[in-house]
C-alpha cells in the first residue's frame, strides 16, 4: 500500500498543471460548503446563546394583535416595532389581563414582570417627535433583563426609585435627541431627568451622524430571531427586545404619565422548575381565552425552536446549492482520471507484466483521485475559513451581532476532508475500473 501511495503521488506531481486545475474544481465546492455551514452554525449558536441568557422558561404575553403605529413615526425617528400601541384609542381598547387569576389557574408560574410600551410625544434640546417609551417594572430589570438585551448601561445609572421622574435612553435615541446624562427630556409634556444611556445593541447600524455605536458585543435575541422567522409572536418579542430606539422610565411613574399611563402592559412570566413550558403555555392560553383578553402568548422555547428550524432549513438549502459546485468538480476529476488512464496504458501494461494484480491497479488509480480530492478538501477548508471570517464580520454588522463568530466543529472538519477524499475516489472509480480491466498485451501495444 505504501508503494501504491508513493507511486500515485509521483503521478500527480508529473502532471502538475492538470492536477492543480482538478484540485481547484474540488476546492471551490469545499470552500462554499465550509463557509456556509460554519456561518450558519455560528449564527444559530449566537441566537441560541441569547435565548439561554433570557431563559427557555420565559413566557411573554403581549396585549392585542401585532401591528404598527398608525400614521407612521415622526420624521427622523425609526418605524414602530410591531405590537407597540400608538393611538389614543389603544389605551382604553381591550381588557386587561388578571395576572392574579392567571397565577391561580396555571400552576408553575414563578416570577412575573410587567413592561408597558407606548408611542408618545418626546422633546429634547436637539429634536422632538413621537418615540417609543417603555416602562419596565423592577421585576423586569432584576429577573428578566435578558429580554432587554441585559439592559446594560454605557454611562450613568439606573432608576433611583419606582416613582422618580427619571429616564434611561437607548443608544440611538440619545444621539437623535442630543441628550446625555444630566439632560432633561419632556415625555408627554412632563420633564424627566436623563440618568443613564444604554449600551448599543445594533452595533452595525449607522447613527444619524454617520458613526456607528461603540461595539459592546451585546445583541438582542429578538433582532436575530426576527431576521430568521416572522410571525405575530416574533413581532411581540422584537417589540420588547428593541432598546436602541426607546426611552425607559419606571413602571410605577409611567402610570400617571399624562393622566393615562402607557396602556396595557406586556407580561413576562417565568415557569418554575419541574413544569413543562409547553404545557404551561397551553394552560396560559386557555386561561387568557377564558378571561376574554386579546393577548399574544409566546415562549422563548417556541421562538428558539422556530428560529433554529428556519436557520437549519436555510443552511441546508445553501449547502445543497454549494454542493452542486462540488459535484461539478467531481465530474472534472473523472475526466482528468479518464484521460490519465488513456495516457498511461503502457505503464499499466508494464505493471501487469511484472505481476501487478487488477486490484492493485484499481487501488492505484483510486488513491490517485482520492489524493487530489483530499488536497482540494484541505485547501478548500483553509479558504472557506478565511471567507467565513470575512463574511461573519459583514453579517455581524448587518445583524448588529458583533460577537458572532463562525463555528468550525470537529464534525465539519473531518466531514469535509472525508467527503473530499471519498468523492475524489468515487470520481476516479470508473476510470480506475477501466484501467484494471486492461490486458497486459493490449496495454503494452498502445502508442
C-alpha positions, 0 to 999 in steps of 0.5 A: 500500500505504501508503494501504491501511495508513493507511486500515485503521488509521483503521478500527480506531481508529473502532471502538475498543471492538470492536477492543480486545475482538478484540485481547484474544481474540488476546492471551490465546492469545499470552500462554499460548503465550509463557509456556509455551514460554519456561518450558519452554525455560528449564527444559530449558536449566537441566537441560541446563546441569547435565548439561554441568557433570557431563559427557555422558561420565559413566557411573554404575553403581549396585549392585542394583535401585532401591528404598527403605529398608525400614521407612521413615526415622526420624521427622523425617528425609526418605524414602530416595532410591531405590537407597540400601541400608538393611538389614543384609542389603544389605551382604553381598547381591550381588557386587561389581563388578571395576572392574579387569576392567571397565577391561580389557574396555571400552576408553575408560574414563578416570577412575573414582570410587567413592561408597558410600551407606548408611542408618545410625544418626546422633546429634547434640546436637539429634536422632538417627535413621537418615540417609543417609551417603555416602562419596565417594572423592577421585576423586569430589570432584576429577573428578566433583563435578558429580554432587554438585551441585559439592559446594560448601561454605557454611562450613568445609572439606573432608576433611583426609585419606582416613582422618580421622574427619571429616564434611561435612553437607548443608544440611538435615541440619545444621539437623535435627541442630543441628550446625555446624562444630566439632560432633561427630556419632556415625555408627554409634556412632563420633564424627566431627568436623563440618568443613564444611556444604554449600551448599543445593541445594533452595533452595525447600524449607522447613527444619524451622524454617520458613526456607528455605536461603540461595539459592546458585543451585546445583541438582542435575541429578538433582532436575530430571531426576527431576521430568521422567522416572522410571525405575530409572536416574533413581532411581540418579542422584537417589540420588547427586545428593541432598546436602541430606539426607546426611552425607559422610565419606571413602571410605577411613574409611567402610570400617571404619565399624562393622566393615562399611563402607557396602556396595557402592559406586556407580561413576562412570566417565568415557569418554575422548575419541574413544569413543562413550558409547553404545557404551561403555555397551553394552560396560559392560553386557555386561561387568557381565552377564558378571561376574554383578553386579546393577548399574544402568548409566546415562549422563548422555547417556541421562538428558539425552536422556530428560529433554529428550524428556519436557520437549519432549513436555510443552511441546508438549502445553501449547502445543497446549492454549494454542493452542486459546485462540488459535484461539478468538480467531481465530474472534472476529476473523472475526466482528468482520471479518464484521460490519465488512464488513456495516457498511461496504458503502457505503464499499466501494461508494464505493471501487469507484466511484472505481476501487478494484480487488477486490484492493485491497479484499481487501488492505484488509480483510486488513491490517485483521485482520492489524493487530489480530492483530499488536497482540494478538501484541505485547501478548500477548508483553509479558504472557506475559513478565511471567507467565513471570517470575512463574511461573519464580520459583514453579517455581524454588522448587518445583524448588529451581532458583533460577537458572532463568530463562525463555528468550525466543529470537529464534525465539519472538519473531518466531514469535509476532508472525508467527503473530499477524499471519498468523492475524489475516489468515487470520481476516479472509480470508473476510470480506475475500473477501466484501467484494471480491466486492461490486458497486459498485451493490449496495454503494452501495444498502445502508442 
